[in-house]
Amino acid sequence: MEASREVIKTLIELAPNVDEADKVINENYDFKSVREKVAFLKGMFDVNVVGHEKDEPDEMTYFAMLDTVIHM
């Protein structure tokens, strides 16, 4: 059974750390790149990295955004 978007969003927000939140994302989506994961976070949580909008997203950017989501 596939989890709904709202359930996944809640699981990410309530994750104890970025590793667990990343695990939720990996288990529910088939993203192939960090760029896709960053786009997902931007779309689902309306987060952005100020001052780096034109930079190619990397893992550090992704995990910083994920940490922001967890601590919102």
CHARMM internal coordinates of N, CA and C (Angstrom, degrees):
IC EDIT
DIST 1 N 1 CA 1.4462
DIST 1 CA 1 C 1.5263
ANGL 1 N 1 CA 1 C 109.65
DIST 1 C 2 N 1.2953
ANGL 1 CA 1 C 2 N 115.62
DIHE 1 N 1 CA 1 C 2 N 131.09
DIST 2 N 2 CA 1.4496
ANGL 1 C 2 N 2 CA 121.59
DIHE 1 CA 1 C 2 N 2 CA -178.17
DIST 2 CA 2 C 1.5260
ANGL 2 N 2 CA 2 C 110.18
DIHE 1 C 2 N 2 CA 2 C -85.62
DIST 2 C 3 N 1.3167
ANGL 2 CA 2 C 3 N 116.46
DIHE 2 N 2 CA 2 C 3 N 133.73
DIST 3 N 3 CA 1.4619
ANGL 2 C 3 N 3 CA 120.72
DIHE 2 CA 2 C 3 N 3 CA 178.99
DIST 3 CA 3 C 1.5233
ANGL 3 N 3 CA 3 C 110.01
DIHE 2 C 3 N 3 CA 3 C -74.02
DIST 3 C 4 N 1.3247
ANGL 3 CA 3 C 4 N 115.39
DIHE 3 N 3 CA 3 C 4 N 145.80
DIST 4 N 4 CA 1.4575
ANGL 3 C 4 N 4 CA 119.43
DIHE 3 CA 3 C 4 N 4 CA 178.87
DIST 4 CA 4 C 1.5257
ANGL 4 N 4 CA 4 C 110.05
DIHE 3 C 4 N 4 CA 4 C -73.34
DIST 4 C 5 N 1.3020
ANGL 4 CA 4 C 5 N 115.22
DIHE 4 N 4 CA 4 C 5 N 162.09
DIST 5 N 5 CA 1.4634
ANGL 4 C 5 N 5 CA 121.83
DIHE 4 CA 4 C 5 N 5 CA 179.84
DIST 5 CA 5 C 1.5352
ANGL 5 N 5 CA 5 C 110.83
DIHE 4 C 5 N 5 CA 5 C -57.57
DIST 5 C 6 N 1.3201
ANGL 5 CA 5 C 6 N 117.37
DIHE 5 N 5 CA 5 C 6 N -41.81
DIST 6 N 6 CA 1.4694
ANGL 5 C 6 N 6 CA 120.92
DIHE 5 CA 5 C 6 N 6 CA -179.55
DIST 6 CA 6 C 1.5253
ANGL 6 N 6 CA 6 C 111.63
DIHE 5 C 6 N 6 CA 6 C -66.60
DIST 6 C 7 N 1.3378
ANGL 6 CA 6 C 7 N 117.41
DIHE 6 N 6 CA 6 C 7 N -38.69
DIST 7 N 7 CA 1.4670
ANGL 6 C 7 N 7 CA 121.00
DIHE 6 CA 6 C 7 N 7 CA 178.22
DIST 7 CA 7 C 1.5201
ANGL 7 N 7 CA 7 C 109.65
DIHE 6 C 7 N 7 CA 7 C -64.65
DIST 7 C 8 N 1.3233
ANGL 7 CA 7 C 8 N 117.15
DIHE 7 N 7 CA 7 C 8 N -44.75
DIST 8 N 8 CA 1.4661
ANGL 7 C 8 N 8 CA 121.54
DIHE 7 CA 7 C 8 N 8 CA 179.11
DIST 8 CA 8 C 1.5257
ANGL 8 N 8 CA 8 C 110.30
DIHE 7 C 8 N 8 CA 8 C -62.68
DIST 8 C 9 N 1.3280
ANGL 8 CA 8 C 9 N 116.40
DIHE 8 N 8 CA 8 C 9 N -42.98
DIST 9 N 9 CA 1.4610
ANGL 8 C 9 N 9 CA 120.71
DIHE 8 CA 8 C 9 N 9 CA 178.59
DIST 9 CA 9 C 1.5273
ANGL 9 N 9 CA 9 C 110.36
DIHE 8 C 9 N 9 CA 9 C -58.76
DIST 9 C 10 N 1.3098
ANGL 9 CA 9 C 10 N 117.10
DIHE 9 N 9 CA 9 C 10 N -44.59
DIST 10 N 10 CA 1.4613
ANGL 9 C 10 N 10 CA 121.86
DIHE 9 CA 9 C 10 N 10 CA 179.57
DIST 10 CA 10 C 1.5239
ANGL 10 N 10 CA 10 C 111.53
DIHE 9 C 10 N 10 CA 10 C -65.31
DIST 10 C 11 N 1.3244
ANGL 10 CA 10 C 11 N 116.80
DIHE 10 N 10 CA 10 C 11 N -42.39
DIST 11 N 11 CA 1.4689
ANGL 10 C 11 N 11 CA 120.36
DIHE 10 CA 10 C 11 N 11 CA 178.83
DIST 11 CA 11 C 1.5227
ANGL 11 N 11 CA 11 C 111.54
DIHE 10 C 11 N 11 CA 11 C -61.23
DIST 11 C 12 N 1.3164
ANGL 11 CA 11 C 12 N 116.69
DIHE 11 N 11 CA 11 C 12 N -38.60
DIST 12 N 12 CA 1.4658
ANGL 11 C 12 N 12 CA 120.97
DIHE 11 CA 11 C 12 N 12 CA 178.44
DIST 12 CA 12 C 1.5294
ANGL 12 N 12 CA 12 C 109.81
DIHE 11 C 12 N 12 CA 12 C -67.61
DIST 12 C 13 N 1.3303
ANGL 12 CA 12 C 13 N 116.60
DIHE 12 N 12 CA 12 C 13 N -46.79
DIST 13 N 13 CA 1.4667
ANGL 12 C 13 N 13 CA 120.78
DIHE 12 CA 12 C 13 N 13 CA -178.54
DIST 13 CA 13 C 1.5295
ANGL 13 N 13 CA 13 C 112.16
DIHE 12 C 13 N 13 CA 13 C -62.24
DIST 13 C 14 N 1.3236
ANGL 13 CA 13 C 14 N 116.80
DIHE 13 N 13 CA 13 C 14 N -33.35
DIST 14 N 14 CA 1.4648
ANGL 13 C 14 N 14 CA 120.67
DIHE 13 CA 13 C 14 N 14 CA -176.94
DIST 14 CA 14 C 1.5253
ANGL 14 N 14 CA 14 C 114.04
DIHE 13 C 14 N 14 CA 14 C -94.52
DIST 14 C 15 N 1.3271
ANGL 14 CA 14 C 15 N 116.81
DIHE 14 N 14 CA 14 C 15 N 1.37
DIST 15 N 15 CA 1.4639
ANGL 14 C 15 N 15 CA 120.10
DIHE 14 CA 14 C 15 N 15 CA 179.63
DIST 15 CA 15 C 1.5268
ANGL 15 N 15 CA 15 C 109.81
DIHE 14 C 15 N 15 CA 15 C -61.29
DIST 15 C 16 N 1.3404
ANGL 15 CA 15 C 16 N 117.24
DIHE 15 N 15 CA 15 C 16 N 141.95
DIST 16 N 16 CA 1.4704
ANGL 15 C 16 N 16 CA 120.29
DIHE 15 CA 15 C 16 N 16 CA -178.21
DIST 16 CA 16 C 1.5275
ANGL 16 N 16 CA 16 C 113.93
DIHE 15 C 16 N 16 CA 16 C -72.02
DIST 16 C 17 N 1.3474
ANGL 16 CA 16 C 17 N 116.65
DIHE 16 N 16 CA 16 C 17 N -19.85
DIST 17 N 17 CA 1.4649
ANGL 16 C 17 N 17 CA 120.47
DIHE 16 CA 16 C 17 N 17 CA -179.45
DIST 17 CA 17 C 1.5228
ANGL 17 N 17 CA 17 C 109.69
DIHE 16 C 17 N 17 CA 17 C -160.27
DIST 17 C 18 N 1.3290
ANGL 17 CA 17 C 18 N 116.63
DIHE 17 N 17 CA 17 C 18 N 172.20
DIST 18 N 18 CA 1.4686
ANGL 17 C 18 N 18 CA 120.46
DIHE 17 CA 17 C 18 N 18 CA -176.65
DIST 18 CA 18 C 1.5286
ANGL 18 N 18 CA 18 C 112.57
DIHE 17 C 18 N 18 CA 18 C -66.31
DIST 18 C 19 N 1.3210
ANGL 18 CA 18 C 19 N 117.06
DIHE 18 N 18 CA 18 C 19 N -31.02
DIST 19 N 19 CA 1.4666
ANGL 18 C 19 N 19 CA 119.36
DIHE 18 CA 18 C 19 N 19 CA 179.41
DIST 19 CA 19 C 1.5279
ANGL 19 N 19 CA 19 C 110.99
DIHE 18 C 19 N 19 CA 19 C -64.13
DIST 19 C 20 N 1.3274
ANGL 19 CA 19 C 20 N 116.18
DIHE 19 N 19 CA 19 C 20 N -42.95
DIST 20 N 20 CA 1.4676
ANGL 19 C 20 N 20 CA 120.31
DIHE 19 CA 19 C 20 N 20 CA 178.94
DIST 20 CA 20 C 1.5250
ANGL 20 N 20 CA 20 C 111.04
DIHE 19 C 20 N 20 CA 20 C -68.69
DIST 20 C 21 N 1.3258
ANGL 20 CA 20 C 21 N 117.28
DIHE 20 N 20 CA 20 C 21 N -38.75
DIST 21 N 21 CA 1.4626
ANGL 20 C 21 N 21 CA 120.86
DIHE 20 CA 20 C 21 N 21 CA 177.60
DIST 21 CA 21 C 1.5275
ANGL 21 N 21 CA 21 C 110.38
DIHE 20 C 21 N 21 CA 21 C -64.65
DIST 21 C 22 N 1.3292
ANGL 21 CA 21 C 22 N 116.42
DIHE 21 N 21 CA 21 C 22 N -41.52
DIST 22 N 22 CA 1.4648
ANGL 21 C 22 N 22 CA 121.22
DIHE 21 CA 21 C 22 N 22 CA 177.88
DIST 22 CA 22 C 1.5254
ANGL 22 N 22 CA 22 C 110.06
DIHE 21 C 22 N 22 CA 22 C -63.21
DIST 22 C 23 N 1.3160
ANGL 22 CA 22 C 23 N 116.75
DIHE 22 N 22 CA 22 C 23 N -37.44
DIST 23 N 23 CA 1.4642
ANGL 22 C 23 N 23 CA 121.63
DIHE 22 CA 22 C 23 N 23 CA 178.46
DIST 23 CA 23 C 1.5352
ANGL 23 N 23 CA 23 C 110.38
DIHE 22 C 23 N 23 CA 23 C -62.57
DIST 23 C 24 N 1.3243
ANGL 23 CA 23 C 24 N 117.43
DIHE 23 N 23 CA 23 C 24 N -42.18
DIST 24 N 24 CA 1.4705
ANGL 23 C 24 N 24 CA 121.78
DIHE 23 CA 23 C 24 N 24 CA 177.08
DIST 24 CA 24 C 1.5242
ANGL 24 N 24 CA 24 C 109.74
DIHE 23 C 24 N 24 CA 24 C -59.10
DIST 24 C 25 N 1.3252
ANGL 24 CA 24 C 25 N 116.42
DIHE 24 N 24 CA 24 C 25 N -45.54
DIST 25 N 25 CA 1.4656
ANGL 24 C 25 N 25 CA 120.98
DIHE 24 CA 24 C 25 N 25 CA -179.46
DIST 25 CA 25 C 1.5282
ANGL 25 N 25 CA 25 C 110.18
DIHE 24 C 25 N 25 CA 25 C -63.67
DIST 25 C 26 N 1.3287
ANGL 25 CA 25 C 26 N 117.01
DIHE 25 N 25 CA 25 C 26 N -46.86
DIST 26 N 26 CA 1.4625
ANGL 25 C 26 N 26 CA 120.63
DIHE 25 CA 25 C 26 N 26 CA -178.66
DIST 26 CA 26 C 1.5236
ANGL 26 N 26 CA 26 C 113.02
DIHE 25 C 26 N 26 CA 26 C -63.61
DIST 26 C 27 N 1.3373
ANGL 26 CA 26 C 27 N 116.74
DIHE 26 N 26 CA 26 C 27 N -33.87
DIST 27 N 27 CA 1.4664
ANGL 26 C 27 N 27 CA 120.83
DIHE 26 CA 26 C 27 N 27 CA -179.01
DIST 27 CA 27 C 1.5289
ANGL 27 N 27 CA 27 C 112.55
DIHE 26 C 27 N 27 CA 27 C -75.42
DIST 27 C 28 N 1.3242
ANGL 27 CA 27 C 28 N 116.71
DIHE 27 N 27 CA 27 C 28 N -22.03
DIST 28 N 28 CA 1.4582
ANGL 27 C 28 N 28 CA 119.77
DIHE 27 CA 27 C 28 N 28 CA -174.53
DIST 28 CA 28 C 1.5301
ANGL 28 N 28 CA 28 C 115.08
DIHE 27 C 28 N 28 CA 28 C -110.36
DIST 28 C 29 N 1.3112
ANGL 28 CA 28 C 29 N 116.65
DIHE 28 N 28 CA 28 C 29 N -14.01
DIST 29 N 29 CA 1.4634
ANGL 28 C 29 N 29 CA 120.58
DIHE 28 CA 28 C 29 N 29 CA -179.04
DIST 29 CA 29 C 1.5255
ANGL 29 N 29 CA 29 C 109.04
DIHE 28 C 29 N 29 CA 29 C -134.58
DIST 29 C 30 N 1.3073
ANGL 29 CA 29 C 30 N 115.61
DIHE 29 N 29 CA 29 C 30 N 153.71
DIST 30 N 30 CA 1.4633
ANGL 29 C 30 N 30 CA 121.29
DIHE 29 CA 29 C 30 N 30 CA -178.03
DIST 30 CA 30 C 1.5238
ANGL 30 N 30 CA 30 C 110.61
DIHE 29 C 30 N 30 CA 30 C -107.46
DIST 30 C 31 N 1.3282
ANGL 30 CA 30 C 31 N 115.90
DIHE 30 N 30 CA 30 C 31 N 52.21
DIST 31 N 31 CA 1.4593
ANGL 30 C 31 N 31 CA 119.37
DIHE 30 CA 30 C 31 N 31 CA 179.78
DIST 31 CA 31 C 1.5252
ANGL 31 N 31 CA 31 C 109.76
DIHE 30 C 31 N 31 CA 31 C -70.89
DIST 31 C 32 N 1.3144
ANGL 31 CA 31 C 32 N 115.67
DIHE 31 N 31 CA 31 C 32 N 139.84
DIST 32 N 32 CA 1.4651
ANGL 31 C 32 N 32 CA 121.35
DIHE 31 CA 31 C 32 N 32 CA -178.14
DIST 32 CA 32 C 1.5199
ANGL 32 N 32 CA 32 C 112.88
DIHE 31 C 32 N 32 CA 32 C -101.45
DIST 32 C 33 N 1.3308
ANGL 32 CA 32 C 33 N 117.35
DIHE 32 N 32 CA 32 C 33 N -12.51
DIST 33 N 33 CA 1.4662
ANGL 32 C 33 N 33 CA 118.98
DIHE 32 CA 32 C 33 N 33 CA -175.60
DIST 33 CA 33 C 1.5243
ANGL 33 N 33 CA 33 C 111.14
DIHE 32 C 33 N 33 CA 33 C -144.74
DIST 33 C 34 N 1.3174
ANGL 33 CA 33 C 34 N 114.69
DIHE 33 N 33 CA 33 C 34 N 162.92
DIST 34 N 34 CA 1.4588
ANGL 33 C 34 N 34 CA 121.57
DIHE 33 CA 33 C 34 N 34 CA 175.72
DIST 34 CA 34 C 1.5247
ANGL 34 N 34 CA 34 C 108.90
DIHE 33 C 34 N 34 CA 34 C -63.91
DIST 34 C 35 N 1.3094
ANGL 34 CA 34 C 35 N 116.98
DIHE 34 N 34 CA 34 C 35 N -36.75
DIST 35 N 35 CA 1.4678
ANGL 34 C 35 N 35 CA 121.49
DIHE 34 CA 34 C 35 N 35 CA 179.30
DIST 35 CA 35 C 1.5313
ANGL 35 N 35 CA 35 C 110.77
DIHE 34 C 35 N 35 CA 35 C -57.06
DIST 35 C 36 N 1.3336
ANGL 35 CA 35 C 36 N 116.87
DIHE 35 N 35 CA 35 C 36 N -42.43
DIST 36 N 36 CA 1.4659
ANGL 35 C 36 N 36 CA 120.84
DIHE 35 CA 35 C 36 N 36 CA 178.08
DIST 36 CA 36 C 1.5262
ANGL 36 N 36 CA 36 C 111.37
DIHE 35 C 36 N 36 CA 36 C -65.13
DIST 36 C 37 N 1.3277
ANGL 36 CA 36 C 37 N 116.45
DIHE 36 N 36 CA 36 C 37 N -40.58
DIST 37 N 37 CA 1.4657
ANGL 36 C 37 N 37 CA 120.34
DIHE 36 CA 36 C 37 N 37 CA 179.64
DIST 37 CA 37 C 1.5305
ANGL 37 N 37 CA 37 C 110.64
DIHE 36 C 37 N 37 CA 37 C -65.65
DIST 37 C 38 N 1.3254
ANGL 37 CA 37 C 38 N 117.07
DIHE 37 N 37 CA 37 C 38 N -40.93
DIST 38 N 38 CA 1.4656
ANGL 37 C 38 N 38 CA 121.18
DIHE 37 CA 37 C 38 N 38 CA 178.34
DIST 38 CA 38 C 1.5313
ANGL 38 N 38 CA 38 C 109.66
DIHE 37 C 38 N 38 CA 38 C -64.50
DIST 38 C 39 N 1.3205
ANGL 38 CA 38 C 39 N 117.56
DIHE 38 N 38 CA 38 C 39 N -42.92
DIST 39 N 39 CA 1.4681
ANGL 38 C 39 N 39 CA 121.41
DIHE 38 CA 38 C 39 N 39 CA 177.93
DIST 39 CA 39 C 1.5278
ANGL 39 N 39 CA 39 C 110.44
DIHE 38 C 39 N 39 CA 39 C -61.51
DIST 39 C 40 N 1.3233
ANGL 39 CA 39 C 40 N 116.73
DIHE 39 N 39 CA 39 C 40 N -39.64
DIST 40 N 40 CA 1.4625
ANGL 39 C 40 N 40 CA 121.75
DIHE 39 CA 39 C 40 N 40 CA 177.37
DIST 40 CA 40 C 1.5284
ANGL 40 N 40 CA 40 C 110.62
DIHE 39 C 40 N 40 CA 40 C -60.69
DIST 40 C 41 N 1.3304
ANGL 40 CA 40 C 41 N 117.64
DIHE 40 N 40 CA 40 C 41 N -47.97
DIST 41 N 41 CA 1.4622
ANGL 40 C 41 N 41 CA 121.40
DIHE 40 CA 40 C 41 N 41 CA -179.88
DIST 41 CA 41 C 1.5252
ANGL 41 N 41 CA 41 C 111.16
DIHE 40 C 41 N 41 CA 41 C -62.80
DIST 41 C 42 N 1.3277
ANGL 41 CA 41 C 42 N 116.46
DIHE 41 N 41 CA 41 C 42 N -41.20
DIST 42 N 42 CA 1.4657
ANGL 41 C 42 N 42 CA 120.34
DIHE 41 CA 41 C 42 N 42 CA 178.29
DIST 42 CA 42 C 1.5216
ANGL 42 N 42 CA 42 C 110.39
DIHE 41 C 42 N 42 CA 42 C -60.97
DIST 42 C 43 N 1.3322
ANGL 42 CA 42 C 43 N 116.16
DIHE 42 N 42 CA 42 C 43 N -43.29
DIST 43 N 43 CA 1.4613
ANGL 42 C 43 N 43 CA 120.30
DIHE 42 CA 42 C 43 N 43 CA -178.13
DIST 43 CA 43 C 1.5164
ANGL 43 N 43 CA 43 C 113.62
DIHE 42 C 43 N 43 CA 43 C -72.36
DIST 43 C 44 N 1.3201
ANGL 43 CA 43 C 44 N 117.44
DIHE 43 N 43 CA 43 C 44 N -41.93
DIST 44 N 44 CA 1.4612
ANGL 43 C 44 N 44 CA 120.39
DIHE 43 CA 43 C 44 N 44 CA -175.80
DIST 44 CA 44 C 1.5261
ANGL 44 N 44 CA 44 C 112.67
DIHE 43 C 44 N 44 CA 44 C -79.52
DIST 44 C 45 N 1.3227
ANGL 44 CA 44 C 45 N 117.04
DIHE 44 N 44 CA 44 C 45 N -36.57
DIST 45 N 45 CA 1.4678
ANGL 44 C 45 N 45 CA 119.74
DIHE 44 CA 44 C 45 N 45 CA -172.84
DIST 45 CA 45 C 1.5265
ANGL 45 N 45 CA 45 C 114.28
DIHE 44 C 45 N 45 CA 45 C -116.14
DIST 45 C 46 N 1.3148
ANGL 45 CA 45 C 46 N 117.55
DIHE 45 N 45 CA 45 C 46 N -1.15
DIST 46 N 46 CA 1.4603
ANGL 45 C 46 N 46 CA 121.73
DIHE 45 CA 45 C 46 N 46 CA 179.64
DIST 46 CA 46 C 1.5274
ANGL 46 N 46 CA 46 C 111.31
DIHE 45 C 46 N 46 CA 46 C 54.98
DIST 46 C 47 N 1.3419
ANGL 46 CA 46 C 47 N 116.66
DIHE 46 N 46 CA 46 C 47 N 47.93
DIST 47 N 47 CA 1.4620
ANGL 46 C 47 N 47 CA 122.37
DIHE 46 CA 46 C 47 N 47 CA 177.19
DIST 47 CA 47 C 1.5168
ANGL 47 N 47 CA 47 C 109.32
DIHE 46 C 47 N 47 CA 47 C -109.98
DIST 47 C 48 N 1.3139
ANGL 47 CA 47 C 48 N 115.76
DIHE 47 N 47 CA 47 C 48 N 154.79
DIST 48 N 48 CA 1.4525
ANGL 47 C 48 N 48 CA 122.15
DIHE 47 CA 47 C 48 N 48 CA -180.00
DIST 48 CA 48 C 1.5162
ANGL 48 N 48 CA 48 C 109.37
DIHE 47 C 48 N 48 CA 48 C -149.72
DIST 48 C 49 N 1.3034
ANGL 48 CA 48 C 49 N 116.42
DIHE 48 N 48 CA 48 C 49 N 159.88
DIST 49 N 49 CA 1.4603
ANGL 48 C 49 N 49 CA 121.08
DIHE 48 CA 48 C 49 N 49 CA 174.89
DIST 49 CA 49 C 1.5268
ANGL 49 N 49 CA 49 C 106.62
DIHE 48 C 49 N 49 CA 49 C -103.57
DIST 49 C 50 N 1.3074
ANGL 49 CA 49 C 50 N 115.94
DIHE 49 N 49 CA 49 C 50 N 105.55
DIST 50 N 50 CA 1.4571
ANGL 49 C 50 N 50 CA 122.02
DIHE 49 CA 49 C 50 N 50 CA -175.70
DIST 50 CA 50 C 1.5264
ANGL 50 N 50 CA 50 C 109.51
DIHE 49 C 50 N 50 CA 50 C -65.98
DIST 50 C 51 N 1.3250
ANGL 50 CA 50 C 51 N 114.67
DIHE 50 N 50 CA 50 C 51 N 132.11
DIST 51 N 51 CA 1.4532
ANGL 50 C 51 N 51 CA 120.69
DIHE 50 CA 50 C 51 N 51 CA 178.08
DIST 51 CA 51 C 1.5196
ANGL 51 N 51 CA 51 C 113.94
DIHE 50 C 51 N 51 CA 51 C 89.07
DIST 51 C 52 N 1.3285
ANGL 51 CA 51 C 52 N 116.90
DIHE 51 N 51 CA 51 C 52 N -5.96
DIST 52 N 52 CA 1.4653
ANGL 51 C 52 N 52 CA 120.18
DIHE 51 CA 51 C 52 N 52 CA -179.22
DIST 52 CA 52 C 1.5244
ANGL 52 N 52 CA 52 C 111.54
DIHE 51 C 52 N 52 CA 52 C -128.49
DIST 52 C 53 N 1.3133
ANGL 52 CA 52 C 53 N 116.47
DIHE 52 N 52 CA 52 C 53 N 25.91
DIST 53 N 53 CA 1.4592
ANGL 52 C 53 N 53 CA 120.66
DIHE 52 CA 52 C 53 N 53 CA -176.65
DIST 53 CA 53 C 1.5312
ANGL 53 N 53 CA 53 C 112.92
DIHE 52 C 53 N 53 CA 53 C -60.56
DIST 53 C 54 N 1.3164
ANGL 53 CA 53 C 54 N 117.41
DIHE 53 N 53 CA 53 C 54 N -30.97
DIST 54 N 54 CA 1.4686
ANGL 53 C 54 N 54 CA 120.58
DIHE 53 CA 53 C 54 N 54 CA -177.39
DIST 54 CA 54 C 1.5200
ANGL 54 N 54 CA 54 C 113.26
DIHE 53 C 54 N 54 CA 54 C -94.06
DIST 54 C 55 N 1.3373
ANGL 54 CA 54 C 55 N 117.42
DIHE 54 N 54 CA 54 C 55 N -7.76
DIST 55 N 55 CA 1.4641
ANGL 54 C 55 N 55 CA 121.47
DIHE 54 CA 54 C 55 N 55 CA 179.26
DIST 55 CA 55 C 1.5205
ANGL 55 N 55 CA 55 C 110.67
DIHE 54 C 55 N 55 CA 55 C -74.63
DIST 55 C 56 N 1.3129
ANGL 55 CA 55 C 56 N 116.05
DIHE 55 N 55 CA 55 C 56 N 148.17
DIST 56 N 56 CA 1.4598
ANGL 55 C 56 N 56 CA 121.27
DIHE 55 CA 55 C 56 N 56 CA 173.21
DIST 56 CA 56 C 1.5285
ANGL 56 N 56 CA 56 C 107.61
DIHE 55 C 56 N 56 CA 56 C -69.57
DIST 56 C 57 N 1.3425
ANGL 56 CA 56 C 57 N 117.80
DIHE 56 N 56 CA 56 C 57 N 124.25
DIST 57 N 57 CA 1.4699
ANGL 56 C 57 N 57 CA 118.99
DIHE 56 CA 56 C 57 N 57 CA -178.59
DIST 57 CA 57 C 1.5276
ANGL 57 N 57 CA 57 C 111.98
DIHE 56 C 57 N 57 CA 57 C -65.24
DIST 57 C 58 N 1.3298
ANGL 57 CA 57 C 58 N 115.33
DIHE 57 N 57 CA 57 C 58 N 140.69
DIST 58 N 58 CA 1.4550
ANGL 57 C 58 N 58 CA 119.96
DIHE 57 CA 57 C 58 N 58 CA 176.32
DIST 58 CA 58 C 1.5298
ANGL 58 N 58 CA 58 C 108.30
DIHE 57 C 58 N 58 CA 58 C -124.36
DIST 58 C 59 N 1.3217
ANGL 58 CA 58 C 59 N 116.74
DIHE 58 N 58 CA 58 C 59 N -177.69
DIST 59 N 59 CA 1.4656
ANGL 58 C 59 N 59 CA 120.00
DIHE 58 CA 58 C 59 N 59 CA -177.80
DIST 59 CA 59 C 1.5265
ANGL 59 N 59 CA 59 C 111.92
DIHE 58 C 59 N 59 CA 59 C -61.39
DIST 59 C 60 N 1.3249
ANGL 59 CA 59 C 60 N 117.53
DIHE 59 N 59 CA 59 C 60 N -36.18
DIST 60 N 60 CA 1.4587
ANGL 59 C 60 N 60 CA 120.63
DIHE 59 CA 59 C 60 N 60 CA -179.67
DIST 60 CA 60 C 1.5287
ANGL 60 N 60 CA 60 C 109.72
DIHE 59 C 60 N 60 CA 60 C -63.38
DIST 60 C 61 N 1.3245
ANGL 60 CA 60 C 61 N 117.05
DIHE 60 N 60 CA 60 C 61 N -42.21
DIST 61 N 61 CA 1.4617
ANGL 60 C 61 N 61 CA 121.66
DIHE 60 CA 60 C 61 N 61 CA 176.91
DIST 61 CA 61 C 1.5214
ANGL 61 N 61 CA 61 C 110.14
DIHE 60 C 61 N 61 CA 61 C -61.77
DIST 61 C 62 N 1.3292
ANGL 61 CA 61 C 62 N 116.32
DIHE 61 N 61 CA 61 C 62 N -47.42
DIST 62 N 62 CA 1.4636
ANGL 61 C 62 N 62 CA 122.02
DIHE 61 CA 61 C 62 N 62 CA -178.89
DIST 62 CA 62 C 1.5305
ANGL 62 N 62 CA 62 C 111.29
DIHE 61 C 62 N 62 CA 62 C -58.89
DIST 62 C 63 N 1.3198
ANGL 62 CA 62 C 63 N 117.13
DIHE 62 N 62 CA 62 C 63 N -49.69
DIST 63 N 63 CA 1.4591
ANGL 62 C 63 N 63 CA 119.82
DIHE 62 CA 62 C 63 N 63 CA -177.67
DIST 63 CA 63 C 1.5306
ANGL 63 N 63 CA 63 C 111.68
DIHE 62 C 63 N 63 CA 63 C -69.55
DIST 63 C 64 N 1.3323
ANGL 63 CA 63 C 64 N 118.31
DIHE 63 N 63 CA 63 C 64 N -31.02
DIST 64 N 64 CA 1.4667
ANGL 63 C 64 N 64 CA 120.76
DIHE 63 CA 63 C 64 N 64 CA 175.21
DIST 64 CA 64 C 1.5325
ANGL 64 N 64 CA 64 C 110.01
DIHE 63 C 64 N 64 CA 64 C -65.91
DIST 64 C 65 N 1.3222
ANGL 64 CA 64 C 65 N 116.57
DIHE 64 N 64 CA 64 C 65 N -41.82
DIST 65 N 65 CA 1.4631
ANGL 64 C 65 N 65 CA 120.24
DIHE 64 CA 64 C 65 N 65 CA 177.85
DIST 65 CA 65 C 1.5265
ANGL 65 N 65 CA 65 C 110.58
DIHE 64 C 65 N 65 CA 65 C -65.91
DIST 65 C 66 N 1.3115
ANGL 65 CA 65 C 66 N 116.66
DIHE 65 N 65 CA 65 C 66 N -41.52
DIST 66 N 66 CA 1.4627
ANGL 65 C 66 N 66 CA 121.40
DIHE 65 CA 65 C 66 N 66 CA 179.50
DIST 66 CA 66 C 1.5319
ANGL 66 N 66 CA 66 C 110.30
DIHE 65 C 66 N 66 CA 66 C -63.54
DIST 66 C 67 N 1.3181
ANGL 66 CA 66 C 67 N 116.87
DIHE 66 N 66 CA 66 C 67 N -40.98
DIST 67 N 67 CA 1.4605
ANGL 66 C 67 N 67 CA 121.18
DIHE 66 CA 66 C 67 N 67 CA 177.01
DIST 67 CA 67 C 1.5260
ANGL 67 N 67 CA 67 C 110.87
DIHE 66 C 67 N 67 CA 67 C -62.38
DIST 67 C 68 N 1.3072
ANGL 67 CA 67 C 68 N 116.54
DIHE 67 N 67 CA 67 C 68 N -39.67
DIST 68 N 68 CA 1.4685
ANGL 67 C 68 N 68 CA 121.33
DIHE 67 CA 67 C 68 N 68 CA 177.20
DIST 68 CA 68 C 1.5227
ANGL 68 N 68 CA 68 C 110.49
DIHE 67 C 68 N 68 CA 68 C -61.14
DIST 68 C 69 N 1.3079
ANGL 68 CA 68 C 69 N 117.02
DIHE 68 N 68 CA 68 C 69 N -44.80
DIST 69 N 69 CA 1.4717
ANGL 68 C 69 N 69 CA 121.79
DIHE 68 CA 68 C 69 N 69 CA 179.61
DIST 69 CA 69 C 1.5323
ANGL 69 N 69 CA 69 C 110.27
DIHE 68 C 69 N 69 CA 69 C -60.55
DIST 69 C 70 N 1.3116
ANGL 69 CA 69 C 70 N 117.24
DIHE 69 N 69 CA 69 C 70 N -44.81
DIST 70 N 70 CA 1.4646
ANGL 69 C 70 N 70 CA 121.64
DIHE 69 CA 69 C 70 N 70 CA -178.42
DIST 70 CA 70 C 1.5317
ANGL 70 N 70 CA 70 C 111.00
DIHE 69 C 70 N 70 CA 70 C -63.88
DIST 70 C 71 N 1.3219
ANGL 70 CA 70 C 71 N 116.83
DIHE 70 N 70 CA 70 C 71 N -35.33
DIST 71 N 71 CA 1.4655
ANGL 70 C 71 N 71 CA 120.72
DIHE 70 CA 70 C 71 N 71 CA -175.45
DIST 71 CA 71 C 1.5254
ANGL 71 N 71 CA 71 C 114.13
DIHE 70 C 71 N 71 CA 71 C -100.02
DIST 71 C 72 N 1.3079
ANGL 71 CA 71 C 72 N 117.98
DIHE 71 N 71 CA 71 C 72 N 15.14
DIST 72 N 72 CA 1.4674
ANGL 71 C 72 N 72 CA 121.41
DIHE 71 CA 71 C 72 N 72 CA 179.06
DIST 72 CA 72 C 1.5108
ANGL 72 N 72 CA 72 C 110.46
DIHE 71 C 72 N 72 CA 72 C -71.59
END
COOR INIT
IC SEED 1 N 1 CA 1 C
IC BUILD
